[in-house]
Amino acid sequence: MAKSVILDMDPGIDDAAAIAVAVNRPDLDIKLITAVAGNVSVDKTTLNVLKLLEFFDKDIPVASGAKAPLKREFVDASYIHGESGMPGYDFPEVTTKPLDVDAVEAIHDVLTHSEEPITIIATGAYTNLALLLQQYPEDKAYIKEFILMGGSISGGNVSSVAEFNVFTDPDAAAIVFESGLPITMIGLDVTLKALLTTETINALPDLGEAGKMLYGIVTAYEDVHDGGKPMHDVNTILYAVDPSVIKTEALAVDVVTDGPAAGATVADTQHRWHEDGFTNVNVGVDIDAHAFNKWFLEQVDEMNK
C-alpha cells in the first residue's frame, strides 16, 4: 500500500531531484506539494514545482506558502541554486497554476479529509509547518510523522553550527521540533556523506530525457564538495521508502533561535538539559554512499518507463 505524503519544499536543485524521484515512486501517494521561500523566493519555488510536475506529466495539487520566515528577514541561497532556483535545463513555460488557497489551508484541507494519517516530508525552511501547527494545532492528530531535511549534530553549512533550512527560520524549526510529533531529521550528518560522484552525474544524460534534465540542473549546482555534490533532499525520499538504508539514533534535540549559534540543532547526548530517556527526534547519522549513488541512478532510469 502506497504511503500517503505531503511534500513541502523550496526547489532548489536538490529539491527538484527529490521531487523527480518522489513523483515517480508508485509506493508514494503524493496528496499535495507546497512551496516555501528558501533557496529562492516563494514565487520561484512554486513555479519550479509546477515546471517539474508538467515535465513528468503528473497531476498533483500545488500550493504556494510562506514568503518569509516567521520573525527574520528572508535571505535566499541563489548563490548556490541560481537566480531561478533551477537553472541548467530549458523547461517550457508552465500552463498550470497553484491552488487558490495558501499552503497552510491546503495542508489543513488534505489532512482533515484523509482517511489515514499523512507523512509530511519537508526539505525547505519549516515555516509552512510551523504556521500549520500554530493555526491548526488539532491537525497534529492527522500527521503520522515529519521527515525533515535539515539540521546537523556535527557542524553547519551556513555557519559553524547551522544547516541552511533550520538557519533560514530557526523559530519555525523550534516549533516543529517541540510539537511532540514523530520527527526524523535527515541532516548534514547523512547528506554530506551521500555525495553524487562525478561518475554518477556523468551517467545521467544516458538515462533518457529525465536524466538529461537532472544532469543539466545538477551540473549547474554550486554546492560542491570533495568527492561530489550532495543531493541533500533526495535522502528524505530514500528514507521514506526504505528507512533501513539510513542509520538513525533517537536523541533529544533543541533548536537555537538567537545569537551566533542561531539555527543550531543541539543534541543533548549527555542528558544535561533533559531527563534520561527523553528523545524528540530520530536523527540520521550515517548512510552507505555507494548504495545511495546506485539507488539514485536506478530511480532516474525508472522515470523514463
Secondary structure, 3 states (H helix, E strand, C coil): CCEEEEEEECCCHHHHHHHHHHCCCCCEEEEEEEECCCCCCHHHHHHHHHHHHHHCCCCCCEEECCCCCCCCCCCCCHHHHCCCCCCCCCCCCCCCCCCCCCHHHHHHHHHHHCCCCEEEEECCCCHHHHHHHHHCHHHHHHEEEEEEECCCCCCCCCCCCECHHHHHCHHHHHHHHCCCCCEEEECHHHHCCCEECHHHHHHHHHCHHHHHHHHHHHHCCCCCECCEEECCCHHHHHHHHCHHHEEEEEECEEECCCCCCCCEEEECCCCCCCCCCCCCEEEEEEECHHHHHHHHHHHHHHHCC
